[in-house]
Amino acid sequence: MKIRRCAVLFIEPREDLGIDWAALFSGAGALSASLRWVALAPHLDRETTIDAAQVAALGAIGQTAWTERDDAERQVGAAMLDSLLALGLLLDDGSGENPARERDAVLRAQHWRPLSAAAHMFSRWDGMLVDKGMHFPSFEELVQAYGAPPEPGIAHGDSAHAIALPPAQPGPLDAQLLQRYTGRNYDPGAVLPLDVLARLLQRTFGAQAERMVAQEATVFKKTSPSAGGLHPTEAYVLAQRVPGVAPGLYHYHAVRHALEPMAALAPAQASELARQFVADQHWFVDAPVMVVMAARVVRNFWKYRNHAKAYRALMLDAGHLSQTFYLLATEAGIPAFVTAAVNEKAIERAFGLDPLSDAVLAVCGCGVAADGQTTLELRYEQ
Ligand SMILES: Cc1cc2nc3c(=O)[nH]c(=O)nc-3n(C[C@H](O)[C@H](O)[C@H](O)COP(=O)(O)O)c2cc1C
């Protein structure tokens, strides 16, 4: 039997703050702090508290080459070895079922940058609700709590010699750029016509052309730029009210321009899933369509292997797509939204996505605006 450490492991000296009630009642300082080591191993998808001896033992066993168990035992002791194997932080090369080893293999196969894998896996939400941690305070509340925000724009450089630029000339993109706004009041009775959805999906996520750039290497040409031309972002659709598309979950096929059914939903179920997806942001739930942007990481990491900028590029790609989505929605005369405040784990479960290989990054949506504004929007003054 051979042993090695899991591919990616970060160990955080975590400080937990609490109220020391005894000290409080005796009039002393009321804040108590306790320290512990927290192992953050993305393949496990859970935090694990370990002790200092385990930290040292993990540092003695490498993650690349396999070590004979006897040698590892001589280094850290049999009991220590077993404790770390049981936690899934060390892995054996046995043939029996071992979920930790299997997840580690999935992680290795994607070529994640270790810090990015940890950042992605440990920033996902499950069951987050607006009235739990995801409260959106108003600007008034924020100013009250933090004082005035940093000014919205700054001068930087030689202001005395600044070159005054001519005003922006009107242009054909102005109609969309200047009408775009984040909609937070959707008409719960209105549908999204199929042709509007079709154009939105095709022109945002569809392949406008395919080009073979090397033998065995094809890239898509899309309306948004993408790092390395790789377009790793997949669009997963939650349809609530689109004539011709039954409520449910779909994958949008970028070449066939088709919605591939993944799960049928009753209307109430679809609405409940929408609420969960956007962490209970009720102002988005009535949008007739939501589109989950999930990066197929191995498409990008195939080129940008273990790359410091690769995860950033995935997020930037999603940002570009969401702006294109907004502009197309604006063209159709309807508002759109994008949010990163999403319950990734609920989305993964619904669509059957593995967070190590399909990274849910954001959700956008659109629909006909309701009369009046219950939740704040920043529309251009007419
Ligand atoms: C990355 C990103 C995340 C966002 N997340 C949220 C969100 O969680 N909830 C929300 O209501 N709006 C969200 N928005 C929309 C912004 O609040 C909105 O763009 C901003 O207030 C400016 O308004 P405008 O889009 O109408 O110009 C997000 C926008 C971006 C680009």
The ligand as a Gaussian input file, in Angstrom:
#p B3LYP/6-31G(d) Opt

LIG

0 1
 C      -21.117000      40.943000     -10.523000
 C      -22.438000      41.582000     -10.198000
 C      -23.189000      41.103000      -9.151000
 C      -24.423000      41.657000      -8.845000
 N      -25.162000      41.140000      -7.827000
 C      -26.384000      41.637000      -7.555000
 C      -27.196000      41.077000      -6.536000
 O      -26.808000      40.120000      -5.873000
 N      -28.420000      41.597000      -6.310000
 C      -28.896000      42.658000      -7.021000
 O      -30.031000      43.082000      -6.769000
 N      -28.159000      43.231000      -8.008000
 C      -26.915000      42.740000      -8.293000
 N      -26.153000      43.283000      -9.299000
 C      -26.670000      44.433000     -10.041000
 C      -26.061000      45.722000      -9.506000
 O      -26.581000      45.987000      -8.226000
 C      -26.362000      46.858000     -10.485000
 O      -25.650000      46.620000     -11.666000
 C      -25.973000      48.196000      -9.909000
 O      -26.758000      48.537000      -8.805000
 C      -26.073000      49.308000     -10.949000
 O      -27.381000      49.358000     -11.483000
 P      -27.659000      49.216000     -13.039000
 O      -27.230000      47.841000     -13.461000
 O      -29.148000      49.422000     -13.188000
 O      -26.850000      50.274000     -13.727000
 C      -24.911000      42.754000      -9.618000
 C      -24.150000      43.240000     -10.677000
 C      -22.929000      42.659000     -10.977000
 C      -22.132000      43.177000     -12.149000

